[in-house]
Amino acid sequence: MQGPAGPFFHRLSRDLSSVGAQVIKVNFNGGDWLFYPTGAFNFRGRMEEWPAYFEDLLSRYKIDVVLLFGDCRPMHRVTSEIIQRRGLEIGVFEEGYVRPSFVTFERFGVNGNSLMPRNPEFYLNCQKNQIAPFLNVGKMFWHAALWAGLYYLAASLLKPFFKQYEHHRPLTWLEGFKWVRSVWRKAYYAVKERGVAERLTGPLSNKYFLVPLQVHNDAQIHVHSEYDSVTHFISDVIDSFAEHAPKKTVLVIKHHPMDRAYFDYSLLIESLVLKYKLQNRCFYIHDQHLPPLLKHARGVVVVNSTVGLSALYHRAPVKACGNAMYDMKGLTFQGSLTQFWRNAHQARPNKELYECFLHYLIQHTQLNGSFYKRLRIPSMASGLLWTDKKTVSQDAQTSYSNHFEHTPYAHMSYGEGVSIRLKRRI
């Protein structure tokens, strides 16, 4: 099915074919076709025609495993229902829960649909294997930008060949202009917000609640929470903070860097600040480095963001307002948002539980690598580290303590338990 923008799924097919699997790909638009032009089926029908088309493919080719990127795209949600009804296996890729050197790969679903247990005792009783080093992916922004640009350009130019297709996001080469705006805004806010980080880690340390926003079209908002938009979430949080938070505390709302090109909530937040008389108690920031902010936060409020995992690493109290896989007793605050403002100090995550949870998470759902920039692994076209090797070259090893301090996410090992019976079948 659809993969991330770029050649990852084509490279993955080479890995699978090399060990004897028969691989079939379905393209839905020109971007899909660009990165998988041969050996694929091009579906050009309407959404309502897809189920019958897909059922025919499953039967004709005796397919037993279906791989997707994300499980909340309209086409993929229909696909998942059919797969479950027929008792087949499904493997879902997603951006890494633990970034930037990992990607997610789970059976059945990801995020709110993940099969990860929600019972603290389960993780505390799990045996932890020896922690292994992992390969550092490094910077990959320009790789991702290149693949996305080519994908959107091809989708626009080949639209006449896929007239019926409707993407879950705007799919036009004009998106490139929005990224130009993103670069401009990044430079603008770097100047405008100079000194903000020093203030938050200095005079306001342990006095502010941090609210990291998610991308406006994130399925974690629309599918895995009760909010219908980021705007709704912001309004609800500010309303609750104004009425129930201690008077000497501050609310800090941080924009998502990948949403900089699309949305600016300044006017909304300014209007709510005036409405609730929160002048000097509510700030809207953009590109400050997260780890220092998390260390000095009184508490962190998320919907279902993976930033929550980083906050737990820094032992910041976390309130998850959506269906987050890490939302369980001992890790996050289990009361209401109303109660969180005054009782966050009593909800610091249990360090042992967090380490057990993270270790299990990485072992069973994460693969070392990137969708956009290949690791240099001999004989692996996808650039992902699939095997459970216990050693890697010294020059490729990453210092855990250094990684903890300088990235938003904590890393412990590479995925060694990810499987969807694929290994047994091929």
N, C-alpha and C positions, 0 to 999 in steps of 0.2 A: 504494500500500500504506500501511502505518502510518507516520505522521510523528511529529515531536516533539509533546508536549502543547501544544495551542494552535492558533491559526488559520493557522499558517505554510503548511501544504500547500494550504489553500483559497486563500490569497493567491497562492501559487506558480501554482496552476492558472489564475488570472486573467492572470498574466504570460504563461504559455504559450499560452492561448487568444487573447490579444491579437496574437500573431504567427502565428496560423493553425493551432495544434496542436489535435488532438482529445484531450481529457483525460478519463480514466476513473479513478475512485477506488473503492477497496474498504474498507469499514468492517468492523471485527470486534467492536466493543463500543460501549457507550453513549457513552464518551468520544470515540471516533472520530466517531460520528454527530453529537454536539453541535457539533463544529467543521466538519463537512462534511455537513450534513443533506440537501442536494439534489444531484442529479447524481451519485450514488454508488450502488454495489451494497452491500447489507448481507449479508455472509456469516454465516449462523447455524448452520452445520453443525459436524460434528466434525473434528478435525485430519486424520483419515485420508480425509475427503471433500474436503479442500482441493485436492490435486493435480488431480483431475478437473475441479473447478469452475474452477480457474485456467487449465488447458489450454483449456477451452471459451471462456473470455474472450479468451485470446490469439488463438484461431482466428476467433472470431466478429467481433471488432473489428479484426483485423489489426494488433495492437499490436506496435510495434517497439522501444519503450524502456520500461523499468520503473524507477520511482524508489522507493527505500526509505530509511528512517531506521534506520541500523544494519544489519549483515548477520549478526548472531548470534542474533537472536530465533528461536525454533523455526520459526515460520511463514515467516520470511524466509530461513532456511537451506534449507528445502524449495523455496521460490520460486526462489532462486538456482540451485539444481541444475537446475530445469526450464528456466530462461532460458538457461543455458549449453548445455544439451543441444540447444536449438532454435536456437542461434546468434544470439540477440537481444542487444540492448544493455541493460546495467544500470547505473544511477547510484546511488551510495550516499551519503547525507548522514550526517554525524556531528558531534558537538560538535567545535569547532575544535582542531586540533593546536596552533595558535597562538592563544591566547585573550588577552583576551576579545573582540576586535573582528573575529574571523574565524570562519567555520564551514567544515567539511570537506565536499568533494564530489569523489568519485573514481569512476572506472570500475571495475567488477568488485567491489571490496571496500575496506575500510578497515582501519587498524591492521595486525594480523598478516596480513590478506588483501590488503594494499595492493600495487599493481604498482610502487611506487617501487623503483628499482634499489638493490641492496645493495653495489654496487661503488664504492669511493672514487674510482677513476680516472675514472669516469663523471662525477662532479660536478666534479672538478678541471678536466676538459676542457670543461665546459659554458660557453657564453658567457653572461655575466650582463648582462641589459638594465638600463637606467637604473632606479634605485630611485624609486618613486613614493610620494607620501603617501597616507594612507588616512583614512577617516572613523572617528572614535572613537564606539563604541557607547555608552559610559558605563555607569553602574550599571543592572543589569537583574534583580536578585534578586527584587524584588517583582512584576515582570512575569511571571517564570517561576513564582513561587509562586502567582500568581492563576490562570494557565492550568492548572497542575498540580492546584490545588484544584478547579477546575470540572471538569476531566477525570475525576478520581477520583470526584467526587460524581455526575456523569452516569453513569459506568460502574456505580456501585452501584445507582442508582435504576432504570436500564434493564437490569439483569442478567436479569430475566425474559424479555426479548426476545432475549438472546444467551446462552442457558443453557449452550451447549456450549463457550463460549470459555474458554480458560485463558491468563492473562497470564503473562509472564515475571517479573513482580514482584507483590507483593500489590496487589490492585486494589479498594480499599474506601475509603469516606470516613473511616474510622477512622484512616487514615494521617495525617490532619490533627493528631491528638493527639500523634503522634510528633514532628511538627515543633514543637509547643509544648515538648516535652521538649528538642528541639534548642536552642531559644532559651534555655531555662533552663541547659542544660549549657554553652553558650557563655559566659554570664555567670559561671557557677561557675568555669570554668577560667581565665577572665580574671583572677579574683582569686587562685585557687590557684597559678597559674603566673607571677605577677608577678615580674619580675626574671630569669626564665629566659633571655629573649632576650639581655639584657645579659651574662649569664654565658657564653652560647655564642659571642657575638661578642667577648668579652673574654678572660678567663682560659683558656677552652677553645678558643679560635680555633685552627683547623688541628689539633685533637687529637681531633675526633669524626667519626664516620661517621653520615651522615643517611640514614634509611630512611623515605621518604614512603609511606604505605600507600594502597591503592586501595579503592574502594567494595566492600563484601562480595559484591555480586552482579554485579560488573563482568565482562564477557565476557573481558577481558584476563587475568583469573585463571583462569576456568573453561575457556576455549577456547584461548587463545594462550599458555598456560604449562603446566608440568608440575605445578603446585600445584592442589589441589582446593578450597582456601579461603585466605582471608587468614590465618586461624589457622595453617594449615600453613606458609605463607610466614614468618610471625613466628617460629615454632618453629625452622624451618630456619636462619634468619638468626642468631638468638641462639645456637643450638648451634654454628654455625660460628665466630661471633665469639668465643665463650668459649674455644674450643680453639685458634684460630689467630691472633687479633689481638694486636698488641703490647700488653703489660700497661698501658702508660700511655695507651692510647687509650680513647675513650668511644663508646658506641652510643646514638644518639638516634632514637627511633621516633616519627614524626609521624602522627597520626590524620588521615584524610581528612575535610574539613569537611562534605561531603555525606553522610557516614556517621554523623555525630554523633547523629542521631536514632535510629539503629538498633542500633549496636554500641558496646561499651566493652570494650577488651581489657586493662583494668587488672589483673584477677585473673590472667589468663593470664601477662602479663608479670611480675607480682610473683612468681608461682610459679616461673617460669624463672630469674628473678634469684636467688632463694634456691637453686634447684637448682645453678646454676653459680657461685654466690658472686660475683655481679656487682654487689653493693651499691656505690653511688656511681660505677658504670661504665655503667649503663644507665638512660636516662630516657625517659619516655613523655609527649609533649607534644601540644598540640591546635591552637591558633589563632595561633601565631607567624607573622609575615610571612616568606614563603619567601625572597625575594631575599637578605636579609642572611645567612640561615642557609646558603644555597648558597655565598655568597662565602667564608664562613669554614669550610666543611666540608673535612675531609681527603679525603673521598670520599662518593659517593652511591650507594645500592643501591636499584634499582627492579625491578619485574616488567616492566611495559611502559607505564609512566606517561608522559604528556606532560610531567611535571615533569622528566623526563630531558632534554628539549630545553632547558629553562630552565637546568638544571645545566650543560649543555654551553656555553651562552652565557656563564655565569660561570666557565668553564674549570675546573669541578670534575671530577675523575675519576669516571666513571660505570661501574657494573657493572649490566648489564641481565640479569635472570634469566628473562625471558620472550622471546617473539618480537617484539622491538621493531624497527620499520623503520629506526631510527637506529643499530642495533647493528652496527657495522662497524669494521674496523681503521682507526685514526686518529681515531675519535670516542669509542669506548667500550673498556673493558678487555676483552681477548679471552680471558683465562685464566679459571680457575674462581673461584668465590666464596672458596674457601679461600686462593687465592693473592692475591686482591685486597686483603685486609687489610694485607698486608706490602708489596705492590708498587704500591699505588694512586698513589703519588707519581710513578711512572714512566709513568702513563697519562693525563696531562692532554691534553685534546682538541686536535687540530690546528686552529688558529684559521682558517686559510684554507679547510680542508676544511669546517669547520662553517658558515662564511659561504656557501660554494658550495652546500652541502646545503640550508641554510635558505632561500636565495634560490629554489632550484629547487622546494622543498617548497611555498612560498607561491604561487609562480607557477602551479604545476600542480595543486594540491589545495585551495587555500584561496580562499574568497570573503569579501569584506569585508561584514560585517553580523552579524545575530543571528537566531536562530529566534524569540526571545521579544519583542524590541523592535525595531521597524522603524527603519531609517535613513530620513531624509527625502530620498528620491530621487524627483524628478518622474517620473511614468508607470511607476513600479515598485511594484506592489502588495505584492510579497514583502518589500521593504525591503532586498534584497541588491544589491550593486553587481556586476552581471554583466559589464559592458563593461570594456574595457582602456583607460579614460580615463587621460590622463597628467596631468590637473590636477583639483583639487577646490578648492572655495572656501577662502579663507584662514582663515575662522573655523572651518572643519571640520578643518583639518590638525592632525595630532598630531606632537609633537616626539619623534623616535625616541629620542634620548638620555634624555629624561625617561621615556618608556615603558619603556625597558630597565631603568631603575633602580627603578621603582615597581610593576611587575607581574611575575608569575612567568615571563612568556614574552617572548621577543624578537620584535619585528616588523620587517619590512623593506619589504613592499609588499603590495598586494592581489592576489588571484588574477587572472591574465590569460590563463592557458592551460587553464582547466578546460573540458572539452568531452567529450561522449559522442556525437558526431556529431549532437547535437540541433539545432545551428544549421543544419547542412546539410540536415537532413530537413524543417525547418519554414521 
